[in-house]
Amino acid sequence: MSDVLPPPIPAESSFSDADHAFMARALELAAHARDAEGEVPVGAVLVVDGRVVGEGWNRNITLNDPTAHAEIQALRAGGQALSNYRFPGATLYVTLEPCAMCSMAMVHARIGRVVYGATDPKTGAAGSVFDTLISDRHNHRVIAEGGLDAERASTMLREFFRARR
């Protein structure tokens, strides 16, 4: 266990209007995952220089693919759109705190910043359980800011799992 405390979650007011708009799109994609595909409602939007270059939503069940998380789908779409696998300075917006797999994909992709909604107290790798994004063991660190539209994202997830029980 690390002696370093995770960075504090920024106040809602510290996010820009653009942050709110991109997270709103990620929430729309999460709703699509839930409504159109019966997937866990998580959405992600990859933004480079103020424009969306990749979008994704959970597709694990649909694709029979354990790696088909929303973040991975957005990174793959961004790679195709930009003909590159690296995104220095990009921001990834995601409705749920990334897991270790997705966090390492962001490190390898050289994402500059991730903004997430709800924290994941079981497998979150942006500071709540693991500090994967900011580990000094990596040659790249990703700025992680959580809590944007957290209540909306949390409610969507809670209601999804409650309905499945």
C-alpha positions as CSV (number, residue, x, y, z in Angstrom):
1,M,0.0,0.0,0.0
2,S,1.3,3.4,-0.9
3,D,1.9,6.1,1.7
4,V,1.0,8.7,-0.9
5,L,-2.6,9.9,-0.7
6,P,-4.5,10.1,-4.0
7,P,-5.0,13.6,-5.3
8,P,-8.2,15.3,-4.1
9,I,-11.2,15.2,-6.4
10,P,-11.7,18.7,-7.8
11,A,-14.8,20.7,-7.0
12,E,-17.5,20.5,-9.7
13,S,-16.9,24.2,-10.4
14,S,-13.3,23.6,-11.3
15,F,-14.4,21.8,-14.6
16,S,-14.8,23.9,-17.7
17,D,-17.9,24.2,-19.9
18,A,-16.1,22.0,-22.4
19,D,-15.5,19.4,-19.8
20,H,-19.2,19.4,-18.9
21,A,-20.2,19.1,-22.6
22,F,-17.8,16.2,-23.3
23,M,-19.0,14.4,-20.2
24,A,-22.6,14.9,-21.2
25,R,-21.7,13.1,-24.5
26,A,-20.0,10.3,-22.5
27,L,-23.2,9.9,-20.4
28,E,-25.3,9.7,-23.7
29,L,-23.0,6.9,-24.8
30,A,-23.4,5.1,-21.5
31,A,-27.2,5.3,-21.9
32,H,-26.8,3.8,-25.4
33,A,-24.7,0.9,-24.0
34,R,-27.5,0.2,-21.5
35,D,-30.5,0.8,-23.7
36,A,-29.4,-0.5,-27.1
37,E,-27.0,-3.3,-26.1
38,G,-27.9,-4.3,-22.5
39,E,-24.3,-3.4,-21.5
40,V,-23.1,-1.9,-18.2
41,P,-23.6,1.8,-18.8
42,V,-20.2,3.3,-19.2
43,G,-19.3,5.8,-22.0
44,A,-16.1,7.4,-23.1
45,V,-15.1,10.3,-25.4
46,L,-11.5,11.0,-26.6
47,V,-10.8,14.6,-27.3
48,V,-7.8,16.1,-29.1
49,D,-7.4,19.8,-29.5
50,G,-11.0,20.4,-28.6
51,R,-12.5,17.9,-31.0
52,V,-13.9,14.4,-30.5
53,V,-11.7,11.9,-32.3
54,G,-13.0,8.7,-30.7
55,E,-16.1,7.5,-28.8
56,G,-16.9,4.3,-27.1
57,W,-19.2,2.5,-24.7
58,N,-19.0,-0.9,-23.0
59,R,-19.3,-3.7,-25.5
60,N,-17.9,-6.7,-23.5
61,I,-21.1,-8.7,-23.8
62,T,-22.0,-7.7,-27.4
63,L,-18.5,-8.5,-28.7
64,N,-17.7,-11.4,-26.3
65,D,-14.5,-9.5,-25.5
66,P,-13.3,-8.8,-21.9
67,T,-11.2,-5.9,-23.2
68,A,-14.1,-4.1,-24.8
69,H,-14.4,-1.4,-22.2
70,A,-15.7,2.1,-23.2
71,E,-12.2,3.6,-22.8
72,I,-10.6,0.9,-25.0
73,Q,-13.3,1.4,-27.6
74,A,-12.7,5.2,-27.6
75,L,-8.9,4.7,-27.9
76,R,-9.3,2.3,-30.8
77,A,-11.6,4.7,-32.6
78,G,-9.2,7.6,-32.0
79,G,-6.3,5.5,-33.3
80,Q,-8.2,4.8,-36.5
81,A,-9.3,8.4,-36.9
82,L,-5.8,9.8,-36.4
83,S,-3.8,6.9,-37.8
84,N,-1.7,6.8,-34.6
85,Y,-1.7,4.9,-31.3
86,R,-0.4,7.8,-29.3
87,F,-2.4,10.8,-28.2
88,P,-0.2,13.3,-26.3
89,G,-2.2,16.1,-24.7
90,A,-5.5,14.3,-25.3
91,T,-8.3,14.2,-22.7
92,L,-10.4,11.1,-22.2
93,Y,-13.8,11.6,-20.6
94,V,-15.3,8.5,-19.1
95,T,-18.4,8.0,-16.9
96,L,-16.7,5.6,-14.5
97,E,-13.2,5.7,-13.0
98,P,-10.9,3.6,-15.2
99,C,-9.8,0.1,-14.2
100,A,-6.1,-1.0,-14.3
101,M,-6.4,-2.3,-17.9
102,C,-7.8,0.9,-19.2
103,S,-5.4,3.0,-17.1
104,M,-2.4,1.2,-18.6
105,A,-3.8,1.6,-22.1
106,M,-4.0,5.4,-21.4
107,V,-0.4,5.4,-20.1
108,H,0.8,3.5,-23.3
109,A,-1.3,5.9,-25.5
110,R,0.3,8.9,-23.7
111,I,-3.1,10.5,-22.8
112,G,-2.6,13.8,-21.1
113,R,-5.6,13.8,-18.9
114,V,-8.6,11.6,-17.9
115,V,-11.8,13.1,-16.5
116,Y,-14.2,10.6,-15.0
117,G,-17.5,10.7,-13.3
118,A,-18.2,8.1,-10.7
119,T,-15.4,6.5,-8.6
120,D,-15.0,2.7,-8.6
121,P,-14.4,1.6,-5.1
122,K,-13.6,-2.0,-6.2
123,T,-11.3,-1.7,-9.1
124,G,-10.7,2.0,-9.7
125,A,-7.1,2.7,-10.9
126,A,-7.2,6.5,-10.9
127,G,-6.6,6.9,-7.2
128,S,-9.4,5.2,-5.4
129,V,-8.0,1.6,-5.2
130,F,-4.9,1.8,-7.4
131,D,-2.7,4.7,-8.5
132,T,-1.9,3.3,-11.9
133,L,-2.1,6.6,-13.8
134,I,0.3,8.5,-11.6
135,S,2.7,5.8,-10.6
136,D,6.3,6.9,-10.7
137,R,7.2,3.5,-12.0
138,H,5.9,4.5,-15.5
139,N,7.6,6.7,-17.9
140,H,4.4,8.7,-18.5
141,R,1.7,9.9,-16.0
142,V,-1.8,10.8,-16.8
143,I,-3.5,13.6,-14.9
144,A,-6.7,12.2,-13.3
145,E,-9.7,14.4,-12.3
146,G,-12.8,12.7,-11.0
147,G,-16.2,13.6,-9.8
148,L,-17.6,15.4,-12.9
149,D,-21.3,14.5,-13.1
150,A,-20.6,11.8,-10.6
151,E,-24.1,11.6,-9.3
152,R,-25.6,11.1,-12.8
153,A,-23.1,8.4,-13.6
154,S,-23.5,6.7,-10.3
155,T,-27.2,6.7,-10.5
156,M,-27.2,5.2,-14.0
157,L,-24.9,2.4,-12.8
158,R,-26.9,1.7,-9.6
159,E,-30.2,1.6,-11.4
160,F,-28.7,-0.7,-14.1
161,F,-27.5,-3.3,-11.5
162,R,-30.6,-2.9,-9.4
163,A,-32.8,-3.8,-12.4
164,R,-30.6,-6.9,-13.1
165,R,-31.0,-8.3,-9.6
